[in-house]
Amino acid sequence: MAFPVGATVTRAELAADPHPALARLRATEPVSWVPELGCWLVTGRDAALQVLRDARTFTVDDPRFSTAQVVGPSMLSLDGPAHAAARKPFAGPFRPAQVAQRFAPRITAHAEELVAAMAPAGHAELRAAFAGPLAVRVVAEALGLPEIDTATVLRWYSTFVSAVSEVTAGGAVPPAAPAAFDALARQVHAGLDGDSLLAEAVAAGLETGAVVSNAAVLLFGGIETTEGMILNLLWHLLRRPERLAEVRADPGLLPNAVEESLRLEPAASVVDRYATTDTTLGGAPIRGGDPVTVSLAAANRDPATFPDPDAFDPHRVNARQHLAFAHGPHFCPAMDLARLETVIGVRTVLSALPDLALDDRQPVAPSGLVFRKPQALHARWA
């Protein structure tokens, strides 16, 4: 058997705690065929960078790409000139300076309002009470949907997540997904004459036919990634009192703590590609058409780049070399908005709740095959 370690890996262990299995693969089979996933799984950082940088050999533009089946072609599922055209209108609005100027005051206001609402109870489940609502409010405003209630946005988002998961597992697109897409389309088109990233993108040349697909991708990423980033960072800090004390004592550490949390547990742990031709990657013979999945979670713990890779160290000097936002032509365009939300959100929680601690009666850890975060994060304070 050419890839004996890959043959032993199960979907269940990758969804629960993937890091031991990923470490075994990275050490012995950095590019391995994993029968249970039906794909080549890339765990070595060098091989991961090779795949992410080379869109000619490893493309997203394939009929099997799950997100495209659910929401249609977008900057997430196109390559070459079509990808550049879909992505270019967002380049300006997502620059760090523009993001900070446009969103920092609103993120701060939303975070303070959410914390003030939950503080008197002395306890909360932080996903439902804080991280989820904050992510929804910000992305709704960014897309020009501020009048849509949080429950409706979350329903669309949950429908898209479920549909992508179903397609990834080999199923068909559920009927609820097209209905949610149509509802989103009506709201997006109604708001294109307002002040939003989508309105600016259309003015900058984004075709109106592509606006809804890209809106769905931004909605999906803006909620899933940011919610996961906030929850994962809080989980890393709250279960390590000494690290939490360091960040409280020196708030300047918080941005690097965000990067270190992303490195250890990226909110999106894998990205999919498809080989366009026969090639060799890390010694593995990949044929044209083969699915190739890059484990960002594994690449981020490659000891050749990150010494003591399983440790959470807010002082790590090269934490920002992680691949949590991917790399190459498909790096996440909204990564600075997600970073800003996470820094402001976590800073607001830690400042307002000085006695914040995990509720030991309801322990939890990040889980998920593709999107990893605590499914519920129960906390308490005095």
C-alpha positions, -999 to +999 in steps of 0.1 A: +000+000+000+016+033-011+000+054+016-006+033+046-010+061+071-036+078+049-055+046+047-060+046+085-073+081+088-111+084+095-135+112+089-146+110+126-112+117+140-106+146+116-138+161+127-132+156+165-095+162+170-076+160+138-041+172+150-026+138+160-036+122+127-024+153+107+009+152+125+014+115+116+006+123+079+028+154+078+058+134+092+055+104+069+031+112+040+029+150+036+008+143+005-013+112+010-043+095-005-070+093+021-097+068+010-123+079+035-121+114+021-117+103-015-089+129-021-053+137-018-047+153+016-018+178+017-004+183+052+031+196+047+035+234+045+058+234+015+034+213-006+004+233+007+020+265-006+028+249-039-009+240-044-023+273-032+001+293-055-004+273-086-040+278-099-031+265-133-023+230-119-046+231-089-078+248-097-111+256-079-129+260-113-144+225-113-180+213-115-175+194-082-166+225-062-193+224-035-198+261-029-203+268-066-230+242-067-249+259-039-245+297-048-232+297-083-198+309-097-181+335-076-145+348-068-142+317-046-148+292-074-133+309-105-097+310-117-079+331-143-094+363-158-129+355-145-115+352-110-096+385-113-127+403-126-148+391-098-123+399-071-109+433-084-139+454-073-134+444-037-097+452-036-101+488-026-128+485+000-110+456+018-077+475+022-067+476+059-070+514+062-104+515+046-116+486+067-105+503+099-120+537+090-153+523+078-160+495+103-141+500+136-167+524+151-196+502+142-179+470+154-171+487+187-206+499+191-221+464+183-196+446+206-203+470+235-241+466+231-239+428+230-217+426+261-238+451+280-269+429+273-253+397+286-233+411+315-260+412+342-267+375+340-232+365+351-230+337+325-236+332+288-231+309+259-207+331+240-215+318+205-252+326+207-249+357+228-219+374+213-197+359+185-226+350+162-246+382+165-216+404+162-205+386+130-240+388+116-245+425+123-212+435+107-216+414+075-252+426+071-242+462+073-212+455+049-235+440+023-262+467+026-287+445+045-289+464+079-327+463+080-328+425+077-332+409+111-305+387+126-326+356+125-332+359+088-295+364+080-286+334+102-312+313+085-297+320+051-263+314+064-272+281+081-289+269+049-258+276+028-236+259+054-258+228+055-260+227+017-222+229+012-217+202+038-243+180+021-226+185-013-192+179+001-204+146+016-215+135-019-252+145-017-273+168-038-281+205-032-310+206-008-341+224-020-339+250+008-307+264-007-321+278-039-350+294-020-325+310+004-304+322-025-335+338-042-345+356-009-309+369-006-309+380-042-341+401-037-326+419-007-292+424-023-307+440-055-330+462-034-300+476-015-276+482-044-284+520-045-272+524-009-239+526+009-224+491+009-194+471-003-217+454-029-229+488-042-193+499-045-183+467-062-210+471-088-200+507-094-164+494-098-174+469-125-188+438-109-215+424-132-249+425-116-254+388-124-224+380-102-233+402-073-255+378-055-231+348-057-203+370-044-227+383-017-235+348-006-198+339-004-191+371+017-221+363+039-209+327+044-173+337+051-181+368+071-202+349+096-185+315+097-149+327+097-153+356+121-175+337+145-150+309+146-120+333+150-136+349+181-147+317+197-114+299+191-093+328+205-115+330+236-112+293+240-074+294+237-071+322+262-097+311+288-082+276+291-048+291+297-050+315+326-013+325+323-017+335+287-050+353+295-032+373+322-004+382+298-029+396+272-049+414+299-017+430+312-005+440+277-034+446+253-008+451+226-004+413+225-039+408+214-034+412+176-006+386+177-027+363+199-053+365+171-027+353+146-015+325+169-051+313+175-056+313+137-024+293+133-034+266+159-070+263+149-080+280+116-118+286+114-117+270+080-094+241+083-092+228+047-095+242+011-103+221-020-086+221-054-087+199-084-056+188-105-058+200-141-031+177-153-009+148-142+017+160-118+039+150-089+035+167-055+056+158-025+065+126-042+028+116-048+016+108-083-014+130-089-035+125-120-055+152-139-089+155-123-079+142-089-093+161-059-066+177-038-075+190-003-050+212+015-052+209+053-045+245+065-046+231+100-018+207+093+004+232+074+000+257+103+016+232+127+045+222+105+075+222+129+099+232+101+083+267+103+068+268+138+089+254+166+069+237+194+039+239+170+012+226+193+018+254+219-003+285+221+022+314+223+009+350+219+046+361+217+054+338+186+074+360+163+063+344+130+027+335+139+014+356+110+031+331+086+001+309+091-021+299+061-055+303+078-066+328+052-051+306+024-024+320+001-019+328-036-046+341-058-074+329-035-063+344-002-093+357+018-100+393+006-119+402+038-092+389+062-085+423+076-121+429+084-122+395+102-091+404+121-105+437+131-138+422+144-119+396+164-095+421+180-123+445+189-147+418+199-124+399+222-109+431+236-144+444+245-153+411+262-121+409+283-124+446+293-160+445+304-158+411+321-126+410+342-136+377+359-145+359+327-138+321+329-149+290+311-178+272+327-162+239+338-196+222+341-200+224+303-166+217+288-161+220+250-134+221+224-133+231+187-148+205+164-158+202+127-143+185+096-142+217+075-152+246+098-137+243+133-148+261+164-165+253+198-201+245+189-210+262+222-187+282+245-202+285+280-186+311+303-193+327+336-181+358+355-188+374+389 
